[in-house]
Amino acid sequence: MSDKHIISIDLRGELYVPDTVLIPYIEGDGTGPDLWAATRPVLDAAVAKAYGGVRKILWIEILAGEKADRKVGKWLPEETLEQIRKYRVAIKGPLTTPVGKGFRSINVALRQELDLYACVRPVKYIPGIPSPLKRPRDVDMIVYRENTEDVYAGLEWEAGSPMARKLIELVKQEDGRQIRMDAGIGLKPMSRFGSTRLVRKAIQYALEHHRKSVTLVHKGNIMKYTEGAFRTWGYETAIAEFRDAVLTEEEIRRNTGGDHPADKLVIKDRITDAMFQQILLRPAEYDVLAMPNLNGDYMSDALAAMAGGLGMAPGANIGDGYAVFEATHGTAPRYAGQDKVNPGSLILSGAMMLDYLGWKEAADLVRDALVRTVEAKTVTYDLARQMEGATEVRCSRFGEAMIQLM
């Protein structure tokens, strides 16, 4: 395949996407193949309809997870990483991650190896989907979650291991505090560099998409030198790099009596546990949320539950010049091969990918078709059992219905 079909970066650091572009995909484990079989035709149909054949995606399969282990004996082959580096953009289904034992998360490894430091999770209510909220239509938030640091850095040691014992002794000797000798030990690194670039990306997105606010979500009242520092560094970044475009919530309160100037982006911060209440009780007041890794994991899943569940929650892992778009839910192995599960998460992640390529017309076609399909109550089992009068369809049929409604 020709290099002329490969995405490149221009001198300004912006993507150059050829009209015919090569995109790698990872099917995923469990229900991944079913999801991909439904998703790929939807994305191809949207591109064809939006651009009349002028633009096209050439798909290349790359391996990770169980399929990679079977074929090449590695869960994440180096060749897969090299292919993503070469082609810059990829899309993937869910991958297996064991709990409490075994290999590290492939998802985490992809993020760290490729430095995909921003996990981006947009959550917007789709009319007609059951929700526990009284006003679910108010849910329209974008989570920017730091992806490489915090407790997800993988710096942990089993209870009783030599390293755990050394760290326990070090804390006792240097700090005078006692940790039980049968404790497992984990470290929570959070740097100025990592925090700053995540908040910068969140603010840039908010300004480019005319959002009203960015909220720094943290537990800085307890973890003052990690989560508290994230808050401090976030405000410093906003003021130092975006001074003419932003105002802090405190500045608005002090200088304008609480009125929000229409031409300014508001920078707020909230304690994490309080923010969980805010997204439930006052979702209309929040727009873009920037937060450390673990907080972002919890918060994005909680938001998804308010707007239809993980089956309808798209996601992306984005760095500087590289991006991997993914289903945000698990592999659901008991449904593997049954053509049963909801492909909405992967399909909407594909729409995010089209946005990233600059193919907004095709992305809008995908989102509009999904909304219209749900409004017609043509849905997979997870939604059909909650919707009165719904027609339950298979995973593949949901994708076909979307194409018919484009």
C-alpha positions as CSV (number, residue, x, y, z in Angstrom):
1,M,0.0,0.0,0.0
2,S,1.2,3.4,-0.9
3,D,2.7,6.0,1.5
4,K,0.4,8.6,-0.1
5,H,-2.5,7.1,1.9
6,I,-0.8,7.6,5.3
7,I,-1.6,10.4,7.7
8,S,1.2,12.9,8.2
9,I,1.9,15.9,10.4
10,D,2.6,19.3,8.8
11,L,5.0,22.0,10.0
12,R,2.3,23.5,12.3
13,G,1.8,20.2,14.0
14,E,-1.6,19.6,12.3
15,L,-2.8,16.4,10.7
16,Y,-2.7,16.0,6.9
17,V,-5.3,13.3,6.0
18,P,-5.3,12.1,2.4
19,D,-8.7,11.5,0.8
20,T,-8.0,7.8,0.7
21,V,-6.5,6.9,4.1
22,L,-5.1,3.8,5.7
23,I,-6.6,3.1,9.2
24,P,-5.5,0.1,11.4
25,Y,-8.2,-1.6,13.5
26,I,-8.1,-4.2,16.3
27,E,-11.2,-6.4,16.4
28,G,-11.0,-6.9,20.2
29,D,-11.7,-9.9,22.4
30,G,-15.0,-11.5,23.4
31,T,-17.8,-9.6,21.6
32,G,-15.2,-7.4,19.8
33,P,-15.6,-9.2,16.4
34,D,-19.4,-8.8,16.5
35,L,-19.0,-5.1,17.3
36,W,-16.5,-4.5,14.6
37,A,-18.6,-6.4,12.0
38,A,-21.5,-3.9,12.8
39,T,-19.3,-0.8,13.0
40,R,-17.2,-1.0,9.9
41,P,-20.1,-0.9,7.4
42,V,-21.6,2.1,9.2
43,L,-18.4,4.1,9.0
44,D,-17.8,3.1,5.4
45,A,-21.4,4.1,4.5
46,A,-21.2,7.5,6.2
47,V,-17.9,8.3,4.4
48,A,-19.4,7.2,1.0
49,K,-22.6,9.2,1.5
50,A,-20.9,12.3,2.8
51,Y,-18.2,12.5,0.1
52,G,-19.7,10.6,-2.9
53,G,-16.7,8.3,-3.2
54,V,-14.1,11.1,-3.1
55,R,-12.9,10.0,0.3
56,K,-12.4,6.4,1.5
57,I,-10.9,4.4,4.4
58,L,-8.7,1.4,3.7
59,W,-8.8,-0.8,6.8
60,I,-5.7,-2.7,8.0
61,E,-6.1,-5.3,10.7
62,I,-3.5,-5.3,13.5
63,L,-3.4,-7.7,16.4
64,A,-3.7,-7.3,20.2
65,G,-5.3,-9.4,22.9
66,E,-6.4,-13.0,22.6
67,K,-6.1,-13.1,18.8
68,A,-2.6,-11.8,19.0
69,D,-1.7,-14.4,21.7
70,R,-3.1,-17.2,19.5
71,K,-1.3,-16.1,16.3
72,V,2.0,-14.7,17.4
73,G,2.3,-15.6,21.1
74,K,2.2,-12.0,22.4
75,W,-0.7,-10.1,23.8
76,L,0.6,-6.8,22.5
77,P,3.1,-7.4,19.7
78,E,5.7,-4.7,19.0
79,E,4.5,-4.7,15.4
80,T,1.1,-3.5,16.5
81,L,2.7,-0.5,18.2
82,E,4.9,0.2,15.2
83,Q,1.8,0.1,12.9
84,I,-0.1,2.6,15.1
85,R,3.0,4.9,15.1
86,K,3.2,4.7,11.3
87,Y,-0.5,5.3,10.6
88,R,-1.1,7.6,13.6
89,V,-4.8,6.8,14.0
90,A,-6.4,3.4,15.0
91,I,-9.7,2.0,16.3
92,K,-10.1,-0.9,18.6
93,G,-12.7,-3.1,20.2
94,P,-12.6,-4.2,23.9
95,L,-9.6,-6.1,25.1
96,T,-9.2,-8.7,27.9
97,T,-7.8,-7.5,31.2
98,P,-7.5,-10.0,34.1
99,V,-8.3,-8.8,37.7
100,G,-5.8,-9.3,40.5
101,K,-3.3,-11.5,38.5
102,G,-1.8,-12.1,35.1
103,F,-0.5,-9.6,32.5
104,R,-0.9,-5.8,32.7
105,S,-3.8,-4.2,31.0
106,I,-3.3,-4.0,27.2
107,N,-5.3,-0.8,27.2
108,V,-3.0,0.8,29.7
109,A,0.1,-0.5,27.9
110,L,-1.1,1.1,24.6
111,R,-1.7,4.4,26.3
112,Q,1.8,4.4,28.0
113,E,3.8,3.1,25.0
114,L,2.2,5.6,22.6
115,D,2.0,8.4,25.2
116,L,-1.7,8.8,24.6
117,Y,-2.0,11.0,27.6
118,A,-5.6,12.3,27.2
119,C,-8.5,9.9,27.5
120,V,-11.5,11.8,26.0
121,R,-15.0,10.6,26.8
122,P,-17.9,12.7,25.5
123,V,-21.2,11.9,27.2
124,K,-24.4,13.3,25.7
125,Y,-27.9,12.1,26.2
126,I,-29.6,10.4,23.3
127,P,-33.4,11.1,23.3
128,G,-35.4,8.0,24.0
129,I,-32.8,6.1,26.0
130,P,-33.9,5.2,29.5
131,S,-32.1,7.2,32.2
132,P,-32.2,7.4,36.0
133,L,-32.3,11.2,35.8
134,K,-35.3,13.5,35.7
135,R,-33.7,15.7,33.1
136,P,-31.2,13.5,31.2
137,R,-31.2,16.0,28.3
138,D,-29.1,18.3,30.5
139,V,-26.2,15.8,30.3
140,D,-23.7,17.0,27.7
141,M,-20.2,16.8,29.1
142,I,-16.7,15.9,27.8
143,V,-14.3,14.2,30.2
144,Y,-10.6,14.8,29.7
145,R,-8.9,12.2,31.9
146,E,-5.1,12.1,32.3
147,N,-4.0,8.8,31.0
148,T,-0.4,8.0,31.9
149,E,0.1,8.8,35.6
150,D,-1.7,8.5,39.0
151,V,-2.2,5.0,40.3
152,Y,-2.6,3.7,36.8
153,A,1.1,4.1,36.2
154,G,1.4,0.5,37.4
155,L,3.9,1.2,40.2
156,E,2.6,-1.3,42.8
157,W,4.2,-4.3,44.6
158,E,2.6,-7.3,46.2
159,A,2.3,-7.5,50.0
160,G,5.3,-9.3,51.4
161,S,7.5,-8.7,48.3
162,P,11.0,-7.4,48.7
163,M,10.1,-4.1,47.1
164,A,7.1,-3.6,49.3
165,R,9.1,-4.3,52.4
166,K,11.8,-1.8,51.3
167,L,9.3,0.9,50.7
168,I,7.7,0.3,54.1
169,E,11.0,0.5,55.8
170,L,12.0,3.6,53.8
171,V,8.8,5.4,54.9
172,K,9.4,4.5,58.5
173,Q,13.1,5.6,58.5
174,E,12.6,8.8,56.5
175,D,9.1,9.9,57.5
176,G,8.5,8.2,60.8
177,R,5.1,6.8,59.7
178,Q,4.2,3.1,60.2
179,I,2.7,1.0,57.4
180,R,1.6,-2.5,58.2
181,M,4.2,-5.1,56.9
182,D,1.5,-7.2,55.2
183,A,0.4,-4.2,53.1
184,G,0.6,-4.1,49.3
185,I,2.3,-0.9,48.2
186,G,1.4,1.4,45.3
187,L,2.7,4.8,44.2
188,K,0.7,7.7,42.8
189,P,2.9,9.9,40.7
190,M,1.4,13.1,39.3
191,S,3.7,15.5,37.6
192,R,3.4,19.2,36.6
193,F,4.2,18.1,33.1
194,G,1.5,15.5,32.9
195,S,-1.1,17.6,34.5
196,T,-0.3,20.7,32.5
197,R,-0.6,19.1,29.1
198,L,-3.9,17.4,30.0
199,V,-5.5,20.6,31.1
200,R,-4.1,22.5,28.1
201,K,-5.7,20.0,25.8
202,A,-9.0,20.3,27.6
203,I,-9.0,24.1,27.4
204,Q,-8.0,24.0,23.7
205,Y,-11.0,21.7,23.0
206,A,-13.3,23.9,25.0
207,L,-12.3,27.1,23.1
208,E,-12.4,25.4,19.7
209,H,-15.9,24.0,20.3
210,H,-17.3,27.2,22.0
211,R,-17.9,25.4,25.3
212,K,-18.7,27.5,28.4
213,S,-16.5,26.0,31.1
214,V,-13.7,23.7,32.1
215,T,-13.9,22.2,35.6
216,L,-10.8,20.7,37.3
217,V,-12.0,17.7,39.3
218,H,-9.7,16.6,42.1
219,K,-9.4,15.2,45.7
220,G,-6.9,17.9,46.7
221,N,-8.4,18.5,50.1
222,I,-6.9,15.1,51.2
223,M,-4.1,14.3,48.6
224,K,-2.6,17.8,48.7
225,Y,0.6,17.1,46.8
226,T,-0.8,15.0,44.0
227,E,-4.5,15.9,43.4
228,G,-4.1,19.3,45.0
229,A,-1.1,20.0,42.8
230,F,-3.2,19.0,39.7
231,R,-5.7,21.7,40.7
232,T,-2.9,24.3,41.2
233,W,-1.1,23.4,38.0
234,G,-4.4,23.5,36.1
235,Y,-5.2,27.0,37.2
236,E,-1.6,28.1,36.4
237,T,-1.9,26.7,32.9
238,A,-5.2,28.4,32.2
239,I,-3.9,31.8,33.4
240,A,-0.4,31.6,31.9
241,E,-1.4,30.2,28.5
242,F,-5.0,31.4,27.9
243,R,-5.3,34.6,29.9
244,D,-7.2,36.6,27.3
245,A,-9.8,33.8,26.8
246,V,-10.5,32.6,30.3
247,L,-11.7,33.8,33.7
248,T,-11.7,31.8,36.9
249,E,-14.9,31.3,38.8
250,E,-13.4,33.3,41.7
251,E,-12.6,36.2,39.3
252,I,-16.2,36.2,38.0
253,R,-17.6,36.1,41.6
254,R,-15.3,39.0,42.6
255,N,-15.5,41.2,39.5
256,T,-18.8,40.7,37.9
257,G,-21.1,39.7,40.7
258,G,-21.4,36.1,39.3
259,D,-22.5,37.0,35.8
260,H,-20.7,34.9,33.2
261,P,-19.2,37.0,30.3
262,A,-20.4,35.4,27.1
263,D,-16.9,35.7,25.5
264,K,-14.9,34.0,28.2
265,L,-14.3,30.4,29.1
266,V,-14.8,29.8,32.9
267,I,-12.3,27.7,34.8
268,K,-13.8,26.0,37.9
269,D,-12.7,23.3,40.3
270,R,-14.6,20.8,42.3
271,I,-13.8,18.1,44.9
272,T,-14.3,14.7,43.3
273,D,-17.0,13.4,45.7
274,A,-18.9,16.6,45.5
275,M,-18.7,16.5,41.7
276,F,-20.3,13.1,41.7
277,Q,-23.4,14.8,43.2
278,Q,-23.1,17.7,40.8
279,I,-23.3,15.6,37.7
280,L,-26.5,14.0,39.1
281,L,-28.2,17.1,40.5
282,R,-26.9,20.0,38.3
283,P,-25.5,18.6,35.1
284,A,-26.4,21.6,33.0
285,E,-23.8,23.7,34.9
286,Y,-20.9,21.6,33.7
287,D,-19.3,21.3,30.3
288,V,-15.7,20.0,29.9
289,L,-14.2,18.2,32.9
290,A,-10.4,17.7,33.4
291,M,-9.2,15.3,36.0
292,P,-6.5,12.8,37.0
293,N,-6.6,9.2,35.9
294,L,-8.5,7.3,38.5
295,N,-11.1,10.1,39.1
296,G,-11.7,10.2,35.3
297,D,-12.2,6.5,35.1
298,Y,-15.0,6.6,37.7
299,M,-16.5,9.8,36.6
300,S,-16.8,8.9,32.9
301,D,-18.5,5.6,33.7
302,A,-20.9,7.3,36.0
303,L,-21.8,9.8,33.4
304,A,-22.3,7.1,30.8
305,A,-24.8,5.4,33.1
306,M,-26.8,8.6,33.1
307,A,-27.0,8.7,29.4
308,G,-27.7,5.1,28.3
309,G,-24.8,3.1,29.8
310,L,-21.4,2.1,28.5
311,G,-23.0,0.5,25.4
312,M,-23.6,4.1,24.2
313,A,-20.4,5.7,25.5
314,P,-17.6,6.5,23.0
315,G,-14.0,7.1,23.9
316,A,-10.6,8.0,22.6
317,N,-7.0,8.0,23.8
318,I,-5.2,11.0,22.2
319,G,-1.6,12.1,22.4
320,D,0.5,14.5,20.3
321,G,0.1,13.2,16.7
322,Y,-1.4,9.8,17.7
323,A,-4.9,8.6,18.6
324,V,-6.6,5.3,19.3
325,F,-10.4,5.3,19.4
326,E,-12.1,2.5,21.4
327,A,-15.2,0.9,22.8
328,T,-15.3,1.9,26.4
329,H,-16.9,-1.2,27.9
330,G,-15.6,-4.7,28.5
331,T,-15.4,-7.8,26.3
332,A,-18.6,-9.5,27.6
333,P,-17.2,-13.0,26.7
334,R,-20.5,-14.8,27.5
335,Y,-22.1,-13.1,24.6
336,A,-19.1,-13.6,22.2
337,G,-20.2,-14.7,18.7
338,Q,-23.9,-14.3,19.4
339,D,-24.3,-11.0,17.4
340,K,-26.2,-9.7,20.4
341,V,-24.5,-6.8,22.1
342,N,-24.9,-3.0,21.5
343,P,-22.4,-1.7,19.0
344,G,-23.2,1.9,19.9
345,S,-20.0,2.6,21.9
346,L,-17.7,1.5,19.1
347,I,-19.8,3.2,16.4
348,L,-19.8,6.5,18.2
349,S,-16.0,6.1,18.8
350,G,-15.7,5.7,15.1
351,A,-17.6,9.0,14.7
352,M,-15.1,10.6,17.1
353,M,-12.3,9.2,14.8
354,L,-14.0,10.8,11.8
355,D,-14.1,14.1,13.6
356,Y,-10.4,13.8,14.4
357,L,-9.6,13.2,10.7
358,G,-11.5,16.4,10.0
359,W,-14.3,14.5,8.2
360,K,-17.1,16.1,10.3
361,E,-19.8,15.6,7.7
362,A,-19.4,11.8,7.9
363,A,-19.2,11.9,11.7
364,D,-22.4,13.9,11.8
365,L,-24.1,11.4,9.6
366,V,-23.1,8.6,12.0
367,R,-24.4,10.3,15.1
368,D,-27.6,11.5,13.4
369,A,-28.3,7.9,12.1
370,L,-27.8,6.5,15.6
371,V,-30.1,9.0,17.2
372,R,-32.8,8.3,14.6
373,T,-32.4,4.5,15.0
374,V,-32.9,4.8,18.8
375,E,-35.9,7.2,18.3
376,A,-37.4,4.5,16.0
377,K,-36.9,2.1,19.0
378,T,-34.9,-0.3,16.9
379,V,-32.4,-1.3,19.5
380,T,-30.3,-4.2,20.9
381,Y,-31.4,-6.2,23.9
382,D,-29.8,-4.0,26.6
383,L,-32.0,-1.1,25.6
384,A,-35.0,-3.1,24.4
385,R,-35.6,-4.5,27.8
386,Q,-35.9,-1.0,29.2
387,M,-37.9,0.7,26.4
388,E,-41.7,0.2,26.0
389,G,-42.6,-0.8,22.5
390,A,-39.0,-1.4,21.3
391,T,-38.1,-3.8,18.6
392,E,-35.1,-5.9,19.7
393,V,-32.5,-6.5,17.0
394,R,-29.2,-8.1,16.7
395,C,-25.9,-6.2,16.8
396,S,-25.5,-6.4,13.0
397,R,-29.1,-5.4,12.3
398,F,-28.6,-2.3,14.5
399,G,-25.8,-1.2,12.2
400,E,-27.9,-2.0,9.1
401,A,-30.8,0.0,10.4
402,M,-28.4,3.0,10.9
403,I,-27.2,2.8,7.3
404,Q,-30.8,2.7,6.0
405,L,-31.6,5.9,8.0
406,M,-28.5,7.9,6.8
